[in-house]
C-alpha cells in the first residue's frame, strides 16, 4: 500500500498552487486578481522547469567528473589503488561542485559503501524507495523534482544505474578481484555495494537546489 503511494509520487509533477485569498468584490478586481494569479503560477512553473533542467545538467557534470577521475585513477594506480583513491576523492569532488553552484550534490544509495551516502532526509528516503520499487517491478525510473523546506528548496533526484562493465570491477559479483575485495572490506567494513549486475540500480543523485540559486543561475 505504502509502495503504491511511493510509485505515484514519482509520476507527480509539482506545480505551484498560488492560492489567492482575495475576495471577488466586482468583476474588474476579480479579473485583475486572476491575472495576478496567472503570472504567479506561470512563474512558479518556470522555476520548476528550470530547476529540473539545472538538476539534469549538474548531475551530468558530476557524473562526468567522477567517471574521468575514476578512469584516470584506474589507469595510474590500478583497480585496488583506485578504490583507495575514490575513498578520499569522491566526497570532496561532490563538495566542490556543490560550492561552485550554491547547491548540495550527493549520491545516495540503498546498498551503501560509504555510510555518508545514506539518505539524510525523509524525501530522499521516499524517492530512493520509489526507485527501488520501480526496479523490483520492472518500471522505468525517471528524474524527479520535489519541494522541500516549505517550498524554499527543490530536491532533484535521478537514478544511478550500473552503466558499464567498468563499475562491476568494484560493484559486481565474480568480477571483483580478491585484492580489490580485500581493499574494499578494509576501507568499508560494512560494505553493501557489491553483487550488482549491468543496469541494476546503484543509487540516485540527490541535488538540493535552493529556489534562490535556481533563479540566480537561470533567470
Ligand atoms: C575502482 C573501484 C570502483 C569502480 C570501478 C566504481 N566504483 Fe563506485 N564506489 C567505489 C568506492 C570506493 C566508493 C565509495 C566512495 C566514498 O567513500 O566516497 C563508491 C561509491 C559509489 C557510489 C556512492 C554510493 C555509496 O554506496 O557510497 C555510487 C552511486 C557508485 N559508486 C556508483 C558507481 C558506478 C555507477 C560505477 C561505474 C561507472 C562505479 N561506481 C565504479 C569504487 C568504485
py3Dmol code that shows the C-alpha trace and the ligand (Angstrom):
import py3Dmol

protein = """\
ATOM      1  CA  UNK A   1       0.000   0.000   0.000  1.00  0.00           C
ATOM      2  CA  UNK A   2       2.783   2.380   1.010  1.00  0.00           C
ATOM      3  CA  UNK A   3       4.777   1.299  -2.023  1.00  0.00           C
ATOM      4  CA  UNK A   4       1.866   2.094  -4.305  1.00  0.00           C
ATOM      5  CA  UNK A   5       1.776   5.602  -2.941  1.00  0.00           C
ATOM      6  CA  UNK A   6       5.522   5.901  -3.484  1.00  0.00           C
ATOM      7  CA  UNK A   7       5.079   4.822  -7.068  1.00  0.00           C
ATOM      8  CA  UNK A   8       2.509   7.518  -7.563  1.00  0.00           C
ATOM      9  CA  UNK A   9       4.706  10.191  -6.067  1.00  0.00           C
ATOM     10  CA  UNK A  10       7.246   9.548  -8.800  1.00  0.00           C
ATOM     11  CA  UNK A  11       4.820  10.395 -11.544  1.00  0.00           C
ATOM     12  CA  UNK A  12       3.710  13.605  -9.863  1.00  0.00           C
ATOM     13  CA  UNK A  13       4.812  16.856 -11.329  1.00  0.00           C
ATOM     14  CA  UNK A  14       4.793  19.752  -8.949  1.00  0.00           C
ATOM     15  CA  UNK A  15       3.016  22.928  -9.825  1.00  0.00           C
ATOM     16  CA  UNK A  16       2.526  25.940  -7.627  1.00  0.00           C
ATOM     17  CA  UNK A  17      -0.938  26.317  -6.223  1.00  0.00           C
ATOM     18  CA  UNK A  18      -0.861  30.098  -5.842  1.00  0.00           C
ATOM     19  CA  UNK A  19      -3.962  30.061  -3.685  1.00  0.00           C
ATOM     20  CA  UNK A  20      -5.441  33.553  -3.709  1.00  0.00           C
ATOM     21  CA  UNK A  21      -7.051  34.922  -0.611  1.00  0.00           C
ATOM     22  CA  UNK A  22      -8.576  37.996  -2.262  1.00  0.00           C
ATOM     23  CA  UNK A  23     -12.343  38.204  -2.225  1.00  0.00           C
ATOM     24  CA  UNK A  24     -14.045  38.964  -5.507  1.00  0.00           C
ATOM     25  CA  UNK A  25     -15.650  42.382  -4.978  1.00  0.00           C
ATOM     26  CA  UNK A  26     -16.540  43.189  -8.532  1.00  0.00           C
ATOM     27  CA  UNK A  27     -15.782  41.884 -11.965  1.00  0.00           C
ATOM     28  CA  UNK A  28     -12.813  44.173 -12.511  1.00  0.00           C
ATOM     29  CA  UNK A  29     -10.940  43.307  -9.350  1.00  0.00           C
ATOM     30  CA  UNK A  30     -11.763  39.679  -9.910  1.00  0.00           C
ATOM     31  CA  UNK A  31     -10.187  39.782 -13.362  1.00  0.00           C
ATOM     32  CA  UNK A  32      -7.187  41.639 -12.046  1.00  0.00           C
ATOM     33  CA  UNK A  33      -6.779  39.084  -9.300  1.00  0.00           C
ATOM     34  CA  UNK A  34      -6.966  36.265 -11.805  1.00  0.00           C
ATOM     35  CA  UNK A  35      -4.327  37.913 -13.929  1.00  0.00           C
ATOM     36  CA  UNK A  36      -2.013  38.249 -10.948  1.00  0.00           C
ATOM     37  CA  UNK A  37      -2.544  34.650 -10.098  1.00  0.00           C
ATOM     38  CA  UNK A  38      -1.808  33.575 -13.662  1.00  0.00           C
ATOM     39  CA  UNK A  39       1.533  35.369 -13.576  1.00  0.00           C
ATOM     40  CA  UNK A  40       2.392  33.768 -10.266  1.00  0.00           C
ATOM     41  CA  UNK A  41       1.524  30.250 -11.437  1.00  0.00           C
ATOM     42  CA  UNK A  42       3.445  30.650 -14.665  1.00  0.00           C
ATOM     43  CA  UNK A  43       6.493  31.929 -12.833  1.00  0.00           C
ATOM     44  CA  UNK A  44       6.422  29.048 -10.378  1.00  0.00           C
ATOM     45  CA  UNK A  45       6.141  26.578 -13.254  1.00  0.00           C
ATOM     46  CA  UNK A  46       9.085  28.261 -14.996  1.00  0.00           C
ATOM     47  CA  UNK A  47      11.202  27.947 -11.865  1.00  0.00           C
ATOM     48  CA  UNK A  48      10.359  24.274 -11.539  1.00  0.00           C
ATOM     49  CA  UNK A  49      11.199  23.619 -15.167  1.00  0.00           C
ATOM     50  CA  UNK A  50      14.486  25.473 -14.838  1.00  0.00           C
ATOM     51  CA  UNK A  51      15.301  23.519 -11.672  1.00  0.00           C
ATOM     52  CA  UNK A  52      14.681  20.242 -13.489  1.00  0.00           C
ATOM     53  CA  UNK A  53      16.970  21.280 -16.345  1.00  0.00           C
ATOM     54  CA  UNK A  54      19.638  22.502 -13.952  1.00  0.00           C
ATOM     55  CA  UNK A  55      19.473  19.271 -11.951  1.00  0.00           C
ATOM     56  CA  UNK A  56      19.976  17.335 -15.186  1.00  0.00           C
ATOM     57  CA  UNK A  57      22.968  19.490 -16.101  1.00  0.00           C
ATOM     58  CA  UNK A  58      24.620  19.332 -12.683  1.00  0.00           C
ATOM     59  CA  UNK A  59      24.129  15.571 -12.326  1.00  0.00           C
ATOM     60  CA  UNK A  60      25.619  15.041 -15.782  1.00  0.00           C
ATOM     61  CA  UNK A  61      28.590  17.224 -14.939  1.00  0.00           C
ATOM     62  CA  UNK A  62      29.110  15.438 -11.607  1.00  0.00           C
ATOM     63  CA  UNK A  63      28.859  12.041 -13.262  1.00  0.00           C
ATOM     64  CA  UNK A  64      31.373  13.051 -15.925  1.00  0.00           C
ATOM     65  CA  UNK A  65      33.793  14.412 -13.327  1.00  0.00           C
ATOM     66  CA  UNK A  66      33.555  11.225 -11.252  1.00  0.00           C
ATOM     67  CA  UNK A  67      33.990   8.968 -14.255  1.00  0.00           C
ATOM     68  CA  UNK A  68      37.031  10.877 -15.525  1.00  0.00           C
ATOM     69  CA  UNK A  69      38.586  10.783 -12.049  1.00  0.00           C
ATOM     70  CA  UNK A  70      37.844   7.081 -11.757  1.00  0.00           C
ATOM     71  CA  UNK A  71      39.280   6.204 -15.166  1.00  0.00           C
ATOM     72  CA  UNK A  72      42.427   8.223 -14.504  1.00  0.00           C
ATOM     73  CA  UNK A  73      42.860   6.597 -11.096  1.00  0.00           C
ATOM     74  CA  UNK A  74      42.469   3.090 -12.540  1.00  0.00           C
ATOM     75  CA  UNK A  75      44.928   3.884 -15.342  1.00  0.00           C
ATOM     76  CA  UNK A  76      47.581   5.240 -12.982  1.00  0.00           C
ATOM     77  CA  UNK A  77      47.039   3.160  -9.816  1.00  0.00           C
ATOM     78  CA  UNK A  78      45.174   0.029 -10.904  1.00  0.00           C
ATOM     79  CA  UNK A  79      41.773  -1.005  -9.533  1.00  0.00           C
ATOM     80  CA  UNK A  80      42.943  -1.535  -5.933  1.00  0.00           C
ATOM     81  CA  UNK A  81      44.635   1.870  -5.926  1.00  0.00           C
ATOM     82  CA  UNK A  82      41.511   3.406  -7.420  1.00  0.00           C
ATOM     83  CA  UNK A  83      39.424   2.086  -4.514  1.00  0.00           C
ATOM     84  CA  UNK A  84      41.756   3.932  -2.155  1.00  0.00           C
ATOM     85  CA  UNK A  85      41.578   6.997  -4.321  1.00  0.00           C
ATOM     86  CA  UNK A  86      37.747   7.006  -4.502  1.00  0.00           C
ATOM     87  CA  UNK A  87      37.721   6.654  -0.725  1.00  0.00           C
ATOM     88  CA  UNK A  88      39.353  10.058  -0.328  1.00  0.00           C
ATOM     89  CA  UNK A  89      38.331  11.835  -3.538  1.00  0.00           C
ATOM     90  CA  UNK A  90      34.646  11.132  -4.237  1.00  0.00           C
ATOM     91  CA  UNK A  91      33.053  13.182  -1.460  1.00  0.00           C
ATOM     92  CA  UNK A  92      35.354  16.246  -1.822  1.00  0.00           C
ATOM     93  CA  UNK A  93      34.545  16.253  -5.535  1.00  0.00           C
ATOM     94  CA  UNK A  94      30.814  16.467  -4.721  1.00  0.00           C
ATOM     95  CA  UNK A  95      31.551  19.224  -2.205  1.00  0.00           C
ATOM     96  CA  UNK A  96      33.487  21.341  -4.678  1.00  0.00           C
ATOM     97  CA  UNK A  97      30.690  21.047  -7.246  1.00  0.00           C
ATOM     98  CA  UNK A  98      28.157  21.937  -4.551  1.00  0.00           C
ATOM     99  CA  UNK A  99      30.136  25.017  -3.542  1.00  0.00           C
ATOM    100  CA  UNK A 100      30.616  26.144  -7.127  1.00  0.00           C
ATOM    101  CA  UNK A 101      26.846  26.282  -7.722  1.00  0.00           C
ATOM    102  CA  UNK A 102      25.479  27.036  -4.255  1.00  0.00           C
ATOM    103  CA  UNK A 103      23.625  23.705  -4.211  1.00  0.00           C
ATOM    104  CA  UNK A 104      24.116  20.356  -2.438  1.00  0.00           C
ATOM    105  CA  UNK A 105      25.144  17.464  -4.642  1.00  0.00           C
ATOM    106  CA  UNK A 106      25.072  13.963  -3.160  1.00  0.00           C
ATOM    107  CA  UNK A 107      25.000  10.369  -4.231  1.00  0.00           C
ATOM    108  CA  UNK A 108      22.586   8.381  -2.123  1.00  0.00           C
ATOM    109  CA  UNK A 109      22.298   4.619  -2.047  1.00  0.00           C
ATOM    110  CA  UNK A 110      20.199   1.783  -0.668  1.00  0.00           C
ATOM    111  CA  UNK A 111      23.253  -0.528  -0.965  1.00  0.00           C
ATOM    112  CA  UNK A 112      25.814   1.539   0.794  1.00  0.00           C
ATOM    113  CA  UNK A 113      29.538   1.576   0.534  1.00  0.00           C
ATOM    114  CA  UNK A 114      30.288   4.860   2.277  1.00  0.00           C
ATOM    115  CA  UNK A 115      27.844   5.350   5.193  1.00  0.00           C
ATOM    116  CA  UNK A 116      27.933   9.092   4.440  1.00  0.00           C
ATOM    117  CA  UNK A 117      25.858   8.322   1.328  1.00  0.00           C
ATOM    118  CA  UNK A 118      22.810   7.153   3.278  1.00  0.00           C
ATOM    119  CA  UNK A 119      19.587   9.156   2.806  1.00  0.00           C
ATOM    120  CA  UNK A 120      19.616  12.114   5.205  1.00  0.00           C
ATOM    121  CA  UNK A 121      16.118  13.498   4.804  1.00  0.00           C
ATOM    122  CA  UNK A 122      12.765  11.794   4.526  1.00  0.00           C
ATOM    123  CA  UNK A 123      12.214  12.925   0.959  1.00  0.00           C
ATOM    124  CA  UNK A 124      15.494  11.287  -0.133  1.00  0.00           C
ATOM    125  CA  UNK A 125      14.355   8.097   1.526  1.00  0.00           C
ATOM    126  CA  UNK A 126      10.952   8.229  -0.186  1.00  0.00           C
ATOM    127  CA  UNK A 127      12.445   8.780  -3.625  1.00  0.00           C
ATOM    128  CA  UNK A 128      15.097   6.107  -3.171  1.00  0.00           C
ATOM    129  CA  UNK A 129      12.443   3.628  -2.057  1.00  0.00           C
ATOM    130  CA  UNK A 130      10.345   4.542  -5.066  1.00  0.00           C
ATOM    131  CA  UNK A 131      13.263   3.905  -7.429  1.00  0.00           C
ATOM    132  CA  UNK A 132      13.902   0.551  -5.732  1.00  0.00           C
ATOM    133  CA  UNK A 133      10.196  -0.275  -6.045  1.00  0.00           C
ATOM    134  CA  UNK A 134      10.272   0.584  -9.739  1.00  0.00           C
ATOM    135  CA  UNK A 135      13.298  -1.625 -10.313  1.00  0.00           C
ATOM    136  CA  UNK A 136      11.687  -4.537  -8.477  1.00  0.00           C
ATOM    137  CA  UNK A 137       8.557  -4.179 -10.579  1.00  0.00           C
ATOM    138  CA  UNK A 138      10.179  -3.611 -13.934  1.00  0.00           C
ATOM    139  CA  UNK A 139       9.008   0.019 -14.100  1.00  0.00           C
ATOM    140  CA  UNK A 140      11.065   2.829 -15.569  1.00  0.00           C
ATOM    141  CA  UNK A 141      12.511   5.341 -13.098  1.00  0.00           C
ATOM    142  CA  UNK A 142      12.903   8.946 -14.094  1.00  0.00           C
ATOM    143  CA  UNK A 143      14.369  12.108 -12.737  1.00  0.00           C
ATOM    144  CA  UNK A 144      12.098  13.836 -10.247  1.00  0.00           C
ATOM    145  CA  UNK A 145      11.620  17.158  -8.507  1.00  0.00           C
ATOM    146  CA  UNK A 146      10.030  17.703  -5.098  1.00  0.00           C
ATOM    147  CA  UNK A 147       9.554  20.767  -2.937  1.00  0.00           C
ATOM    148  CA  UNK A 148      11.233  20.604   0.462  1.00  0.00           C
ATOM    149  CA  UNK A 149      11.944  23.101   3.256  1.00  0.00           C
ATOM    150  CA  UNK A 150       8.461  24.583   2.942  1.00  0.00           C
ATOM    151  CA  UNK A 151       8.942  25.114  -0.784  1.00  0.00           C
ATOM    152  CA  UNK A 152      12.159  27.156  -0.492  1.00  0.00           C
ATOM    153  CA  UNK A 153      14.281  24.314  -1.846  1.00  0.00           C
ATOM    154  CA  UNK A 154      13.754  21.860  -4.681  1.00  0.00           C
ATOM    155  CA  UNK A 155      15.069  18.340  -4.410  1.00  0.00           C
ATOM    156  CA  UNK A 156      16.174  16.928  -7.750  1.00  0.00           C
ATOM    157  CA  UNK A 157      16.753  13.176  -7.904  1.00  0.00           C
ATOM    158  CA  UNK A 158      17.827  10.837 -10.693  1.00  0.00           C
ATOM    159  CA  UNK A 159      18.524   7.106 -10.602  1.00  0.00           C
ATOM    160  CA  UNK A 160      22.146   5.923 -10.914  1.00  0.00           C
ATOM    161  CA  UNK A 161      22.498   2.562 -12.602  1.00  0.00           C
ATOM    162  CA  UNK A 162      25.431   0.247 -13.220  1.00  0.00           C
ATOM    163  CA  UNK A 163      26.039   1.686 -16.665  1.00  0.00           C
ATOM    164  CA  UNK A 164      29.086  -0.249 -17.781  1.00  0.00           C
ATOM    165  CA  UNK A 165      31.292  -3.251 -17.125  1.00  0.00           C
ATOM    166  CA  UNK A 166      33.758  -0.877 -15.509  1.00  0.00           C
ATOM    167  CA  UNK A 167      31.506  -0.466 -12.463  1.00  0.00           C
ATOM    168  CA  UNK A 168      31.384  -4.220 -11.937  1.00  0.00           C
ATOM    169  CA  UNK A 169      35.096  -4.439 -11.101  1.00  0.00           C
ATOM    170  CA  UNK A 170      34.183  -2.783  -7.767  1.00  0.00           C
ATOM    171  CA  UNK A 171      30.407  -3.301  -7.505  1.00  0.00           C
ATOM    172  CA  UNK A 172      29.801  -6.646  -9.270  1.00  0.00           C
ATOM    173  CA  UNK A 173      29.908 -10.252  -8.122  1.00  0.00           C
ATOM    174  CA  UNK A 174      32.600 -12.519  -9.601  1.00  0.00           C
ATOM    175  CA  UNK A 175      34.089  -9.570 -11.488  1.00  0.00           C
ATOM    176  CA  UNK A 176      35.744  -8.214  -8.337  1.00  0.00           C
ATOM    177  CA  UNK A 177      39.305  -9.494  -7.876  1.00  0.00           C
ATOM    178  CA  UNK A 178      40.366 -10.881  -4.500  1.00  0.00           C
ATOM    179  CA  UNK A 179      42.780  -7.975  -3.930  1.00  0.00           C
ATOM    180  CA  UNK A 180      40.121  -5.395  -4.786  1.00  0.00           C
ATOM    181  CA  UNK A 181      37.606  -7.043  -2.471  1.00  0.00           C
ATOM    182  CA  UNK A 182      40.171  -7.104   0.303  1.00  0.00           C
ATOM    183  CA  UNK A 183      40.821  -3.393  -0.083  1.00  0.00           C
ATOM    184  CA  UNK A 184      37.086  -2.633  -0.179  1.00  0.00           C
ATOM    185  CA  UNK A 185      36.467  -4.609   3.013  1.00  0.00           C
ATOM    186  CA  UNK A 186      39.418  -2.953   4.710  1.00  0.00           C
ATOM    187  CA  UNK A 187      38.174   0.570   3.951  1.00  0.00           C
ATOM    188  CA  UNK A 188      34.452  -0.190   4.226  1.00  0.00           C
ATOM    189  CA  UNK A 189      33.901  -2.936   6.839  1.00  0.00           C
ATOM    190  CA  UNK A 190      30.118  -2.765   6.366  1.00  0.00           C
ATOM    191  CA  UNK A 191      30.181  -2.577   2.582  1.00  0.00           C
ATOM    192  CA  UNK A 192      26.896  -3.473   0.940  1.00  0.00           C
ATOM    193  CA  UNK A 193      27.696  -2.228  -2.565  1.00  0.00           C
ATOM    194  CA  UNK A 194      28.671  -5.452  -4.323  1.00  0.00           C
ATOM    195  CA  UNK A 195      26.608  -8.090  -6.117  1.00  0.00           C
ATOM    196  CA  UNK A 196      25.390  -5.707  -8.803  1.00  0.00           C
ATOM    197  CA  UNK A 197      24.661  -6.589 -12.414  1.00  0.00           C
ATOM    198  CA  UNK A 198      24.751  -4.442 -15.508  1.00  0.00           C
ATOM    199  CA  UNK A 199      21.894  -1.877 -15.477  1.00  0.00           C
ATOM    200  CA  UNK A 200      20.925  -2.584 -11.875  1.00  0.00           C
ATOM    201  CA  UNK A 201      20.027   0.331  -9.602  1.00  0.00           C
ATOM    202  CA  UNK A 202      23.084   1.545  -7.702  1.00  0.00           C
ATOM    203  CA  UNK A 203      21.516   4.593  -6.050  1.00  0.00           C
ATOM    204  CA  UNK A 204      20.480   8.081  -7.049  1.00  0.00           C
ATOM    205  CA  UNK A 205      21.674  11.615  -7.485  1.00  0.00           C
ATOM    206  CA  UNK A 206      20.209  13.896  -4.870  1.00  0.00           C
ATOM    207  CA  UNK A 207      20.653  17.581  -5.548  1.00  0.00           C
ATOM    208  CA  UNK A 208      19.193  20.236  -3.275  1.00  0.00           C
ATOM    209  CA  UNK A 209      18.531  23.361  -5.293  1.00  0.00           C
ATOM    210  CA  UNK A 210      17.594  26.446  -3.262  1.00  0.00           C
ATOM    211  CA  UNK A 211      14.993  28.369  -5.297  1.00  0.00           C
ATOM    212  CA  UNK A 212      17.137  31.498  -4.998  1.00  0.00           C
ATOM    213  CA  UNK A 213      20.088  29.674  -6.577  1.00  0.00           C
ATOM    214  CA  UNK A 214      17.854  28.438  -9.421  1.00  0.00           C
ATOM    215  CA  UNK A 215      16.653  31.974 -10.076  1.00  0.00           C
ATOM    216  CA  UNK A 216      20.208  33.360  -9.954  1.00  0.00           C
ATOM    217  CA  UNK A 217      21.508  30.749 -12.328  1.00  0.00           C
ATOM    218  CA  UNK A 218      18.655  30.527 -14.793  1.00  0.00           C
ATOM    219  CA  UNK A 219      16.720  33.821 -14.993  1.00  0.00           C
TER     220      UNK A 219
END
"""
ligand_1 = """\
43
LIG
C 37.834 1.287 -8.509
C 36.634 0.811 -7.884
C 35.298 1.420 -8.282
C 34.719 1.449 -9.529
C 35.307 0.908 -10.820
C 33.429 2.064 -9.359
N 33.222 2.401 -8.056
Fe 31.556 3.203 -7.263
N 32.452 3.361 -5.459
C 33.733 2.944 -5.194
C 34.112 3.386 -3.856
C 35.443 3.125 -3.165
C 33.013 4.113 -3.362
C 32.904 4.846 -2.041
C 33.374 6.289 -2.243
C 33.468 7.096 -0.991
O 33.962 6.605 0.020
O 33.023 8.263 -1.007
C 31.992 4.069 -4.403
C 30.764 4.676 -4.263
C 29.820 4.705 -5.257
C 28.516 5.343 -5.118
C 28.011 6.117 -3.905
C 27.101 5.328 -3.043
C 27.774 4.521 -1.955
O 27.407 3.356 -1.816
O 28.632 5.057 -1.208
C 27.873 5.175 -6.303
C 26.484 5.668 -6.657
C 28.761 4.440 -7.178
N 29.923 4.157 -6.507
C 28.467 4.098 -8.486
C 29.399 3.596 -9.372
C 29.157 3.423 -10.787
C 27.864 3.748 -11.496
C 30.314 2.934 -11.342
C 30.623 2.699 -12.805
C 30.617 3.859 -13.641
C 31.272 2.794 -10.247
N 30.688 3.185 -9.074
C 32.548 2.294 -10.396
C 34.549 2.212 -6.011
C 34.340 2.046 -7.370
"""
view = py3Dmol.view(width=600, height=400)
view.addModel(protein, "pdb")
view.setStyle({"model": 0}, {"cartoon": {"style": "trace"}})
view.addModel(ligand_1, "xyz")
view.setStyle({"model": 1}, {"stick": {}})
view.zoomTo()
view.show()
